[in-house]
Amino acid sequence: MSCCLRCRVSGRVQGVWFRDSTRRQAERLGLRGSARNLADGSVEVVACGEEAALQALRDWLWQGPRDARVTAVQCEPLSPAEVPAGFTIG
């Protein structure tokens, strides 16, 4: 069963390769979606795929790449129609 999430990741997550690292992690997990910087300094991650893979990505978002310092990860369900094919970085 395919599920979709929109997560906002806060902390030191811009300028530390967070979006590209998220793309690589999502692709390893077989997820589709996107990652983009938001004006408030957070990163929005949209992902769609198997529930176990989404949980693995959520767990990874709390860590991120080496130089990231994540302080919060807030996720909400999302309609699959809103999620692009593949994984894009915006």
C-alpha positions as CSV (number, residue, x, y, z in Angstrom):
1,M,0.0,0.0,0.0
2,S,1.4,3.4,-1.0
3,C,1.2,6.3,1.4
4,C,2.4,9.9,1.1
5,L,3.7,12.5,3.6
6,R,4.7,16.1,3.7
7,C,7.4,16.8,6.3
8,R,8.9,20.1,7.4
9,V,12.5,19.7,8.8
10,S,13.8,22.5,11.0
11,G,17.2,23.4,12.4
12,R,20.4,23.8,10.5
13,V,19.2,22.1,7.3
14,Q,20.0,24.6,4.6
15,G,23.5,24.9,3.1
16,V,24.5,21.4,4.4
17,W,23.5,19.3,1.4
18,F,20.2,18.3,3.1
19,R,18.1,18.2,0.0
20,D,20.5,16.2,-2.1
21,S,21.1,13.8,0.7
22,T,17.4,13.4,1.2
23,R,17.0,12.7,-2.5
24,R,19.6,9.9,-2.4
25,Q,18.1,8.4,0.7
26,A,14.6,8.5,-0.8
27,E,15.8,6.9,-4.0
28,R,17.5,4.1,-2.0
29,L,14.2,3.5,-0.2
30,G,12.2,3.4,-3.5
31,L,10.3,6.6,-2.7
32,R,9.2,9.4,-5.0
33,G,8.7,13.0,-4.1
34,S,10.6,16.2,-3.7
35,A,12.7,18.3,-1.3
36,R,12.9,22.1,-1.3
37,N,14.2,24.9,0.9
38,L,11.6,27.2,2.5
39,A,12.0,30.9,3.2
40,D,12.0,30.3,7.0
41,G,15.2,28.2,6.8
42,S,13.5,24.8,7.0
43,V,13.3,22.1,4.3
44,E,10.0,20.7,3.0
45,V,10.2,17.0,2.0
46,V,7.3,15.3,0.2
47,A,7.5,11.6,-0.2
48,C,5.3,8.7,-1.4
49,G,5.8,5.0,-1.2
50,E,5.5,2.0,1.0
51,E,4.8,2.7,4.7
52,A,8.0,1.0,6.0
53,A,10.1,3.0,3.6
54,L,8.4,6.3,4.6
55,Q,9.1,5.4,8.3
56,A,12.7,4.8,7.4
57,L,12.9,8.2,5.7
58,R,11.2,9.9,8.7
59,D,13.8,8.4,11.0
60,W,16.6,9.5,8.6
61,L,15.3,13.1,8.5
62,W,16.0,13.4,12.2
63,Q,19.7,12.8,11.4
64,G,20.2,14.1,7.9
65,P,23.7,14.6,6.4
66,R,26.8,15.0,8.6
67,D,26.7,18.8,9.0
68,A,22.9,19.1,9.6
69,R,21.5,19.8,13.1
70,V,17.8,18.9,13.0
71,T,15.7,20.3,15.8
72,A,12.2,19.2,14.6
73,V,10.5,17.0,12.0
74,Q,6.8,17.6,11.5
75,C,4.9,15.3,9.1
76,E,1.3,15.2,7.8
77,P,-0.5,12.8,5.3
78,L,-0.6,14.0,1.7
79,S,-2.7,13.0,-1.3
80,P,-0.6,10.9,-3.8
81,A,-1.9,13.2,-6.6
82,E,0.3,16.0,-5.2
83,V,3.6,14.0,-5.4
84,P,5.7,14.1,-8.5
85,A,7.2,11.1,-10.3
86,G,10.8,10.4,-9.3
87,F,12.5,12.6,-6.7
88,T,13.1,16.3,-7.5
89,I,15.0,19.0,-5.7
90,G,13.5,22.5,-5.8
